[in-house]
Amino acid sequence: MKKLNRGVEITYLGHSTFKIKSPVGKTIVIDPWVQGNPACPENHKKFDKIDIMAITHAHFDHIGDAVALGKEHNPKVVGIYETCVWVNSKGVEGIMPMNKGGTQAVDGIKFAMVHADHSCGIQDDDGKIIYGGEAVGYVIEFENGFRAYHSGDTAVFSDMKLIAEIYKPELVMIPIGDLFTMSPQEASYACRFLNPKYVIPMHYATFPLLTGTPEQLRELTKDMKDMEIIALKPGETLS
């Protein structure tokens, strides 16, 4: 277990899925994809509880278990309006839809929905792609004031500077795998725009096509002496 000492436990479940325990014990799952996730360890595919589920966008590798876990644990579901409506249509209660630029408090934890530069089609039961709203990211402010930014799947965009200026996240979770998201090169620019203390790379090594590595990102940001890249292995916890 790696130490951060901010009262927040962040467990990486592989790809872009995280389980986070807040300072007062709330369990948050971001982008719930565990059963079909080849990077997720078997002993992390079940949850004792989920209080809040946050969805960045509706591709299968981000909502693969949203319906099943939503029905099992009855969490509050945070997402863009269209995705929340779709999840609700599948029998999941407790949706808390919002849109970009908005912030809402869920069980004392603030979720600010910010832009992501990506697509967001839902592959429904008949295999057709339906509109799922837009892809987003979240800046999450925990009960003790600690702020973390999960970018979701995204390209680099210059308004990440505004995310840093407005929300000042201390820790960021950003994709580095390339092909469907940023590569380490683009992610290095994102790091400079966001200027965080800590970076957790995500969305890499799940499949052979996702070729970016934390080592490449470290090399491209080695001049940023005040920033630490924390490459969590699936199943590993940062606390």
Residue pairs with C-beta under 8 A, 6 or more apart in sequence:
1 236
1 237
1 238
1 239
2 230
2 232
2 236
2 237
2 238
2 239
3 238
3 239
4 10
4 171
4 198
4 238
4 239
5 239
6 142
6 144
6 146
6 170
7 22
7 23
7 142
7 144
7 146
8 20
8 21
8 22
8 23
8 142
8 144
8 146
8 148
8 239
9 20
9 21
9 237
9 238
9 239
10 18
10 19
10 20
10 148
10 171
10 200
10 232
10 237
10 238
10 239
11 18
11 19
11 20
11 21
11 44
11 235
11 236
11 237
11 238
12 18
12 200
12 202
12 232
12 233
12 234
12 235
12 236
12 237
12 238
13 19
13 34
13 37
13 39
13 40
13 41
13 44
13 234
13 235
14 37
14 38
14 39
14 40
14 41
14 206
14 234
14 235
15 31
15 33
15 37
15 39
15 40
15 61
15 202
15 203
15 206
16 30
16 31
16 33
16 56
16 61
16 62
16 150
16 152
16 153
16 173
16 175
16 202
16 203
17 29
17 30
17 31
17 32
17 33
17 34
17 37
17 40
17 62
18 28
18 29
18 30
18 31
18 150
18 173
18 202
19 27
19 28
19 29
19 44
19 47
20 27
20 28
20 29
20 30
20 140
20 148
21 27
21 28
22 28
22 109
22 142
22 143
23 142
23 143
23 144
23 146
24 108
24 143
26 51
26 52
26 107
26 108
26 109
27 47
27 48
27 49
27 50
27 51
27 52
28 50
28 51
28 52
28 53
28 54
28 109
28 140
29 47
29 50
29 52
29 53
29 54
29 69
29 75
30 53
30 54
30 55
30 56
30 138
30 150
31 54
31 55
31 56
31 61
31 62
31 63
31 150
31 152
32 50
32 53
32 55
32 62
32 63
32 64
32 65
32 66
32 69
33 40
33 60
33 61
33 62
33 63
33 64
33 65
34 40
34 44
34 45
34 64
34 65
35 45
35 64
35 65
35 68
36 60
36 64
36 65
37 61
37 64
37 206
38 206
38 207
39 205
39 206
39 234
40 234
40 235
41 234
41 235
43 235
44 234
44 235
47 69
47 73
49 73
50 69
50 73
50 75
51 75
51 76
51 107
52 75
52 76
52 77
52 78
52 106
52 107
52 109
53 66
53 69
53 70
53 75
53 76
53 77
53 78
54 77
54 78
54 79
54 111
54 138
54 140
54 150
55 62
55 63
55 66
55 77
55 78
55 79
55 80
55 83
55 84
55 87
56 62
56 116
56 135
56 136
56 137
56 138
56 150
56 151
56 152
56 153
57 63
57 80
57 83
57 116
57 118
57 119
57 120
57 132
57 133
57 134
57 135
57 136
57 152
57 153
58 83
58 86
58 120
58 121
58 122
58 132
58 133
59 119
59 120
59 121
59 123
59 153
60 123
61 206
62 152
62 153
63 83
63 87
63 122
66 77
66 87
66 92
67 87
67 90
67 91
67 92
69 75
70 77
70 87
70 90
70 91
70 92
70 93
70 94
71 91
71 92
74 93
74 94
75 94
76 94
76 95
76 96
76 106
76 107
77 84
77 87
77 92
77 94
77 95
77 96
78 84
78 96
78 98
78 104
78 106
78 111
78 138
79 87
79 95
79 96
79 97
79 98
79 133
79 136
80 97
80 98
80 99
80 100
80 113
80 120
80 132
80 133
80 134
80 136
81 97
81 98
81 99
81 133
82 131
82 132
82 133
83 97
83 120
83 122
83 132
83 133
84 95
84 96
84 97
85 95
85 97
86 122
86 130
86 132
87 95
88 95
96 104
96 106
98 104
98 111
98 113
99 113
100 113
100 114
100 115
100 134
100 136
101 113
101 114
102 112
102 113
103 110
103 111
103 112
103 113
104 110
104 111
105 111
108 143
109 140
109 141
109 142
109 143
110 140
110 141
111 138
111 139
111 140
112 138
112 139
112 140
112 141
112 167
113 136
113 137
113 138
114 136
114 137
114 138
114 139
114 149
114 163
114 167
115 136
115 137
115 157
115 159
116 134
116 135
116 136
116 137
116 151
116 152
116 153
116 154
117 135
117 154
117 155
117 156
117 157
118 135
118 152
118 153
118 154
118 155
118 181
119 135
120 131
120 132
120 133
120 134
120 135
121 129
121 130
121 131
121 132
122 129
122 130
122 131
122 132
123 129
124 130
135 152
135 153
135 154
136 152
137 149
137 150
137 151
137 152
137 154
137 163
138 149
138 150
138 152
139 147
139 148
139 149
139 163
139 167
139 169
140 147
140 148
140 149
140 150
141 147
141 167
142 148
146 170
146 171
147 167
147 168
147 169
147 170
147 171
148 169
148 170
148 171
148 172
148 173
149 163
149 167
149 169
149 171
149 172
149 173
149 194
149 196
150 172
150 173
151 172
151 173
151 174
151 175
151 190
153 175
153 180
153 181
153 203
154 174
154 175
154 181
154 182
155 181
155 182
155 186
156 182
156 186
156 187
156 189
156 190
156 193
158 193
160 190
160 193
160 194
161 193
161 194
163 169
163 193
163 194
164 193
164 194
164 195
164 196
169 194
169 196
170 196
170 197
170 198
171 196
171 197
171 198
171 199
171 200
172 190
172 191
172 194
172 196
172 198
172 199
172 200
173 199
173 200
173 201
173 202
174 182
174 187
174 190
174 191
174 194
174 199
174 200
174 201
174 202
175 181
175 182
175 187
175 201
175 202
175 203
175 204
176 182
176 183
176 184
176 187
176 201
176 202
176 203
176 204
176 212
176 213
176 214
176 216
176 217
177 183
177 203
177 204
177 205
177 206
177 209
177 210
177 211
177 212
178 184
178 204
178 210
178 211
178 212
179 209
179 210
179 211
180 203
180 210
181 203
182 190
182 212
183 211
183 212
184 212
184 213
184 216
184 217
184 220
185 216
185 220
187 201
187 212
187 217
187 220
188 217
188 220
188 221
191 199
191 217
191 221
191 224
191 227
192 221
192 224
195 227
196 227
197 226
197 227
197 228
198 227
198 228
198 229
198 230
199 217
199 227
199 228
199 229
199 230
200 229
200 230
200 231
200 232
200 238
201 212
201 214
201 217
201 229
201 231
203 210
204 210
204 211
204 212
204 213
204 214
205 213
214 229
214 231
217 229
218 229
221 227
221 229
230 238
232 238
